[in-house]
Amino acid sequence: MAPQTLDASDLGLKLLRRGKVRDVYDLGDTLLLVATDRISAFDHVLQPPIPEKGRLLTQLSAFWFAKTRSLVPNHMVSADLSEILPRIAPARLDARTYDGRVMLGRKAERIDVECVARGYLAGSGWKEYQKNGKVCGHRLPKGLFEAGRLPEPIFTPAAKADTGHDRNISRRELARTVGAELARELEDLTLRLYSEAAAHMESRGLILADTKFEFGRIDGKLCVIDEMLTPDSSRFWDLAAYKPGSSPESFDKQFVRDYLERIGWDKNPPAPTLPPDVVAGTTARYREAFERVTR
């Protein structure tokens, strides 16, 4: 029997927004976040959906929210369906489909910045370094390799965009946008969360190359919101197989991006359909990341 997937849904609740992956419903004083199995790459939602993906993302975020709560508050109320169901009755929600993929969260005043921490030189950071020896305003030593470990983790914020790519900005621009005090606080929390998570993941045989966080204010306090340290928002590598100087095999959707690059897609619609081996390989990578991090 093929694994069950969830692409889109109508729960009979007030839909606040439908993102590339998550559907968010307004419950009044709280939000219901439903992680579908949709997957996006290069700003396009692809077909078919990836079995188990939404459940794995939700449960991994829930693990990290609980683990880091003493370091910084977060928006999670519960990811336990038995606790959530009484709050959303009589919503049209099949427990077999939604168990594990829903999260109840407090509403927050979102800060429109992606807070990125990089411990290794990869992705857009590697491309920028090759051009000018910098990454988002950070001057780095000469002679670094692709996927090389940085002398110390760096904070590289990005301005959020509702459509298209987020735009990398300097810390100076961030301070002008949100104020110097908040900018310092965001940088400090981002790097502290990264260091804590990277140490945990290293103990599980994984490298956290980079990741991004979103923050908001709840009752005046700065909190982590949305998702946290998942394969959709992070770059995970296998520690045992890691070799600087090339792009390591990852446990995130880089596997999908690599396929799309390999077939020469020009990033314009229509997006190509993912073949069965890429779908199965993506599920396997997300599942392994979850199992290794949470064991």
matplotlib code that plots the C-alpha trace (Angstrom):
import matplotlib.pyplot as plt

x = [0.0, 1.4, 2.2, -0.5, 0.1, -1.6, -1.4, -4.2, -7.1, -10.3, -11.0, -14.0, -11.9, -10.9, -7.9, -5.5, -2.9, -1.8, 2.0, 4.2, 4.1, 1.9, -1.8, -2.5, -5.9, -7.1, -8.7, -9.1, -6.4, -4.3, -3.3, -3.5, -0.5, -1.0, 2.2, 1.2, 3.5, 4.0, 7.6, 8.9, 12.2, 13.3, 10.1, 7.8, 5.6, 6.4, 4.3, 3.8, 3.9, 6.5, 4.9, 5.4, 7.2, 4.7, 4.5, 8.3, 8.7, 6.1, 7.5, 11.1, 10.0, 8.2, 11.3, 13.4, 10.8, 10.7, 14.5, 15.3, 12.4, 14.8, 17.0, 14.3, 10.5, 8.5, 5.0, 4.1, 1.2, 0.9, 1.7, -0.4, -3.5, -5.5, -4.9, -5.7, -8.9, -11.1, -10.1, -11.1, -14.3, -16.3, -13.6, -13.5, -10.3, -9.5, -7.2, -5.4, -4.4, -3.6, -2.0, 1.5, 1.3, -0.7, 0.6, -1.3, 0.6, 0.1, -0.2, 2.8, 3.7, 6.1, 9.5, 9.9, 13.4, 14.9, 17.6, 20.3, 23.2, 26.0, 28.7, 30.0, 30.5, 27.8, 25.0, 24.6, 27.3, 29.9, 28.9, 29.3, 32.6, 34.0, 33.2, 34.4, 35.7, 32.6, 29.3, 26.6, 29.1, 31.3, 34.9, 36.2, 39.8, 41.3, 41.7, 38.4, 36.9, 33.3, 31.6, 34.5, 34.0, 34.0, 36.4, 33.2, 29.5, 28.2, 24.8, 23.5, 20.0, 17.6, 14.6, 11.5, 9.6, 6.0, 6.9, 10.2, 13.5, 14.3, 17.0, 20.3, 21.0, 23.9, 23.7, 24.0, 20.9, 19.1, 19.8, 18.5, 15.3, 14.4, 16.6, 20.1, 18.9, 16.6, 19.2, 21.7, 19.2, 18.2, 21.9, 22.6, 19.6, 20.2, 23.9, 23.1, 20.3, 22.7, 25.5, 23.2, 21.6, 24.9, 26.4, 23.4, 23.4, 27.2, 26.6, 24.1, 26.6, 25.3, 26.6, 24.3, 25.9, 23.4, 19.8, 17.3, 14.9, 11.9, 11.1, 8.1, 6.8, 4.3, 3.1, 6.1, 8.6, 10.8, 10.0, 10.9, 7.9, 7.0, 9.3, 12.7, 15.8, 14.0, 15.4, 13.2, 15.0, 18.4, 21.3, 22.2, 25.3, 26.5, 29.5, 31.2, 31.0, 32.0, 34.8, 35.4, 36.0, 32.7, 29.0, 28.3, 25.3, 22.6, 19.5, 17.4, 15.7, 19.0, 18.5, 15.5, 17.3, 20.2, 17.8, 16.2, 19.6, 20.7, 17.8, 18.4, 15.1, 15.2, 13.2, 10.2, 6.7, 5.6, 7.7, 8.8, 7.1, 9.4, 10.1, 9.4, 13.0, 13.4, 10.2, 11.3, 14.8, 13.5, 11.2, 14.1, 16.4, 13.8, 13.0, 16.7, 17.3, 14.3, 15.3, 19.0, 18.2, 15.5, 16.8]
y = [0.0, 3.4, 5.9, 8.4, 12.0, 15.3, 18.0, 20.5, 20.5, 22.3, 21.7, 23.9, 26.4, 30.0, 29.7, 32.5, 31.6, 28.8, 28.7, 26.5, 23.8, 24.8, 25.7, 28.1, 28.4, 31.2, 29.9, 33.3, 33.4, 30.7, 29.3, 25.8, 25.0, 22.0, 20.7, 19.2, 17.0, 19.6, 20.4, 23.5, 24.3, 27.4, 29.1, 26.5, 23.9, 20.5, 17.4, 14.8, 15.6, 13.7, 11.0, 11.6, 15.0, 17.1, 14.7, 14.6, 18.3, 18.9, 16.4, 17.6, 21.2, 20.0, 18.2, 21.3, 23.7, 21.5, 21.1, 24.8, 26.3, 27.2, 29.1, 31.1, 30.9, 29.7, 29.8, 26.0, 25.2, 21.5, 19.1, 16.3, 15.7, 14.4, 17.8, 19.8, 18.0, 19.4, 22.9, 22.7, 20.7, 20.2, 20.7, 18.1, 16.4, 12.8, 11.7, 9.1, 11.7, 14.6, 12.8, 14.1, 16.9, 19.6, 22.1, 24.6, 27.8, 31.2, 34.2, 36.4, 39.7, 38.5, 40.2, 40.2, 38.9, 35.5, 35.0, 32.7, 31.1, 29.6, 27.4, 26.2, 27.7, 26.4, 27.4, 31.1, 31.8, 29.9, 31.6, 35.0, 34.1, 33.1, 36.5, 38.9, 36.9, 37.9, 36.5, 39.0, 41.6, 39.3, 39.4, 35.8, 34.4, 33.6, 30.0, 28.6, 25.6, 24.8, 23.2, 24.3, 25.0, 28.7, 30.0, 30.7, 30.7, 33.9, 35.6, 36.5, 37.9, 38.1, 40.4, 38.2, 38.2, 37.0, 35.9, 35.0, 34.8, 36.4, 39.0, 38.8, 41.9, 43.1, 43.4, 47.1, 47.1, 44.9, 47.4, 50.2, 48.2, 46.9, 49.0, 48.3, 46.7, 44.2, 43.4, 42.6, 40.4, 38.5, 37.9, 36.6, 34.3, 33.0, 32.1, 30.6, 28.4, 27.3, 26.4, 24.4, 22.5, 22.0, 20.4, 18.1, 17.1, 16.4, 13.9, 12.2, 12.0, 15.0, 18.4, 21.4, 23.5, 26.3, 27.0, 29.8, 30.9, 33.2, 35.3, 37.2, 38.9, 37.2, 39.3, 41.5, 38.7, 37.6, 34.0, 31.5, 30.9, 28.9, 25.9, 25.1, 23.2, 21.0, 19.7, 22.4, 25.3, 23.8, 22.0, 18.7, 16.6, 13.2, 13.7, 10.4, 11.2, 14.9, 16.1, 19.8, 20.9, 19.6, 19.7, 16.9, 14.7, 16.2, 15.1, 18.0, 19.1, 19.8, 16.3, 17.6, 20.8, 18.7, 16.6, 19.7, 21.2, 17.9, 17.8, 21.4, 22.9, 26.6, 27.4, 28.7, 27.1, 24.5, 22.7, 19.2, 16.2, 14.5, 10.8, 8.0, 7.5, 11.2, 11.2, 8.0, 9.3, 12.6, 10.8, 8.5, 11.5, 13.4, 10.3, 9.5, 13.1, 12.9, 9.5, 10.5, 13.9, 12.6, 9.2]
z = [0.0, -1.0, 1.8, 2.4, 1.4, 2.1, -0.6, 0.1, 2.5, 3.6, 7.3, 7.5, 9.6, 8.7, 6.4, 7.2, 4.5, 2.3, 2.0, -0.2, 2.5, 5.4, 5.6, 8.5, 10.1, 12.4, 15.6, 17.3, 20.0, 18.4, 15.0, 13.6, 11.4, 9.1, 7.4, 4.0, 2.0, -0.7, -1.6, -3.2, -5.0, -6.9, -5.8, -7.4, -5.7, -7.3, -7.9, -6.6, -2.9, -0.7, 1.5, 5.3, 4.7, 6.6, 9.6, 9.8, 9.6, 12.3, 14.7, 14.2, 14.9, 18.0, 19.2, 18.8, 20.3, 23.4, 23.6, 23.3, 25.3, 28.2, 25.7, 24.0, 24.2, 21.2, 19.8, 20.2, 22.4, 21.4, 18.6, 20.2, 18.1, 21.1, 22.8, 19.6, 18.5, 21.3, 20.4, 16.7, 16.8, 14.6, 12.0, 9.2, 10.3, 9.8, 12.6, 10.5, 7.9, 10.3, 13.3, 13.7, 11.1, 13.0, 15.6, 17.7, 18.1, 19.8, 17.6, 17.3, 15.8, 13.2, 12.6, 8.8, 8.7, 8.1, 10.7, 9.1, 10.9, 8.8, 10.2, 6.9, 3.4, 1.2, -1.2, -1.9, 0.7, -1.2, -4.5, -2.9, -1.3, -4.7, -6.1, -3.4, -0.4, 1.7, 2.8, 3.5, 4.6, 6.6, 5.3, 5.5, 5.3, 1.9, 0.8, 2.1, 0.3, -0.7, 2.3, 4.5, 8.2, 9.0, 11.7, 13.7, 12.9, 11.3, 11.3, 7.8, 7.9, 4.9, 4.2, 3.8, 0.5, 0.1, -3.4, -4.9, -3.1, 0.2, -0.1, 1.8, 3.8, 5.9, 9.7, 9.3, 7.0, 9.5, 12.3, 10.2, 9.5, 13.0, 15.3, 16.7, 19.9, 18.3, 15.6, 18.3, 20.1, 16.9, 16.1, 19.6, 19.8, 16.3, 17.0, 20.4, 18.9, 16.1, 18.5, 20.7, 17.8, 16.0, 19.1, 19.5, 15.9, 15.9, 18.7, 16.4, 13.5, 11.6, 10.6, 10.8, 8.0, 8.1, 9.2, 9.4, 12.2, 12.3, 15.3, 16.6, 19.7, 21.9, 24.9, 24.2, 24.4, 21.5, 20.5, 17.8, 15.5, 12.3, 12.0, 13.5, 12.4, 9.8, 6.5, 4.8, 6.7, 7.2, 5.5, 7.2, 6.2, 7.3, 9.6, 8.7, 4.9, 5.2, 3.0, 2.3, -1.2, -2.7, -2.0, 0.5, 0.2, 2.3, 4.3, 3.0, -0.2, -1.9, -3.2, -5.2, -6.3, -7.6, -9.7, -11.1, -12.0, -13.5, -15.9, -17.0, -15.9, -16.6, -13.3, -15.3, -15.3, -15.8, -13.2, -14.0, -12.3, -9.9, -10.8, -8.3, -7.3, -6.4, -4.4, -2.5, -2.0, -0.5, 1.9, 3.0, 3.6, 5.7, 7.7, 8.4, 9.5, 11.9, 13.3, 13.9, 15.5, 17.8, 18.8]

ax = plt.figure().add_subplot(projection="3d")
ax.plot(x, y, z, "-o")
ax.set_aspect("equal")
plt.show()
